[in-house]
Amino acid sequence: MSEITQEQVAHLANLARIALTPQEIESLTSELGSIVDNVAKVSEVATPEVPATSHPIPLQNVYRDDVPGETLTPEQALAGAPDHDGSRFRVTAILGEEQ
Amino acid sequence: MAKAQLMDFDKALELFEPVLGFEVHVELNTRTKMFSTAPNFFGGEPNTNITPVDLGLPGSLPVVNGQAVRYSISLGLALGCSIAPSSRFARKNYFYPDLAKNYQISQYDEPIAFEGSVDVELADGRTFTVPIERAHMEEDAGKLTHVGGATGRIQGAEYSLVDYNRAGVPLVEIVTKPIYGAGADAPELAKAYVATIRDIVVALGISDARMERGNLRCDANVSLRPHGQEKLGTRTETKNVNSLRSVERAVRYEIQRQAQILADGGTIIQETRHWHEDTGTTSAGRPKSDADDYRYFPEPDLLPVVPSAELIEELRAALPEPPAARRRRLKQEWGFTDLEFQDVQNAGLLVEVASTVEAGASPQAARKWWSGEISRIANAREVEASSLVAPADVAALVALIDSGALNDRLARQVLEGVIDGEGSPQEVVDARGLAVVSDDGALIAAIDEALAAQPDVLAKIKDGKVQAAGAVIGAVMKAMKGQADAARVRELVLERASAE
């Protein structure tokens, strides 16, 4: 049986900025629980010698040359913005700080 | 905490052992961004150097800049790190408008470089080895300007304006392990460490490394523990430390602040702190909390970075001389005394002097200008000397002095012009009409006039009292408004006097 709790689901929802009703939290808790249980099955065969796979496609080292290409104009960049001021996006002041 | 309330630094060290840690972000000077073909250039018109990738528009996909990977490997090798046979990118998820995607592409569990060390030289010549935990690749964030509120800061702001020109600029973040045993040297070590990283990336040619422009940024972690205690104290992370001088001051301040709180029986809150250059203090930022749950996961849009052994060895072979070896070589080549060399090094001017010498100036002249007039102006304006003027301009200035076109007094005026953006030294000379009067005819006319005005001087010189010429030289320099070579004037005065 999985260890997923309603508190964890509520915490995740908050981090992801998704508003959930108590009913949704309850159903998601049991759904996520069975997903975790299924994933746990895989762990039974994945020994430490098996490296974790982050990509199903066997490709690596796909690089781009360091050559500048076309850029957007400020008008294009701002075309989908809800609000702007001059050529900058205008956003609600969010209490926080740059990472 | 006001400075008057801080514990005395020496007393703080009697009671506690400081433990340091640094996160230094280096912006790479590739031509394009980390994951898009937008030019790696910011500071101009907002939102001009961006592509759909930098805005995270639907359907856009990042592609890794191969040059940025090579630069990162070179930096990892220069830090004595192992290069990961395979590393991958990860998404760091957070909601803040400095990145439009709601995540930053970074590296998490598989950084490109890990487990290294950097030898850092202190002012008195002792070497301190700083252990490096990792160096990883990531993208820079955009620039927010907070509008409204009294001070333009986030507190009280009504809204924010966002420029994504910097979003996606390639960064390498260098993370140290906890640094023990620095004791009273902690503030100096902090400064010397960042200066060493700066020297390394400049020598590699992979970053412009201008701290005042944010090319090189340092977050300083400080914690205290009572002497003999194994367990680490709670640390704070001071951000916004944008000069070598600030790094030193911020670490000293945090040691004194934390010591006072602990001695008063208080506890240190684990939080980020903001450094304020003007007051020389730090203030509380946000506490470490849920927001630090970044839910990293492997970036599905990018493939693993698996550098071949050949590539790593090729980059290793191309590494420049390590800074410590380079310093020993330069000291010998320049013929500086220990004191002269330490002065230059402690002022963080080694790169500047070396570049000026490379551009053609004599070592002594380069040292004299950087340690003298340029540092004086930098101190007065409270900025880094390196931000004031380019080494090539200093070399050009020295060349004008050597050719006799400028004397020292005029050269100082020309330097001011260059610093104030009036152009190259020659352009300032032309625009301000500052060249030394090298026309002997004009000098002789002024000398004859001065000699005529002071007939007794002439007699004294003829009597062999050569020092009497000083009065005439002074008068001539005054008549020439200082724009004459005093040595040449002296020669001419003596010539005229003996010819009479």
Interface residues (C-beta under 8 A of the other chain):
Chain A: H11 L12 N14 L15 A16 R17 S54 H55 I57 L59 Q60 N61 V62 Y63 R64 D65 D66 V67 P68 G69 E70 T71 L72 T73 P74 A77 L78 G80 D85 G86 S87 R88 F89 R90 V91 T92 A93 I94 L95 G96 E97 E98 Q99
Chain B: T30 R31 T32 T37 A38 P39 E45 P46 N47 T48 N49 I50 T51 P52 L55 L57 V63 V64 N65 G66 Q67 A68 V69 S86 R88 K92 N93 Y94 F95 Y96 P97 D98 L99 Q104 A141 L144 T145 H146 V147 G148 I154 A157 E158 Y159 S160 L161 V162 D163 Y164 K239 T272 G285 R286 D290 A291 D293 R295 P298 P300 L303 P304 V305 V306 P307
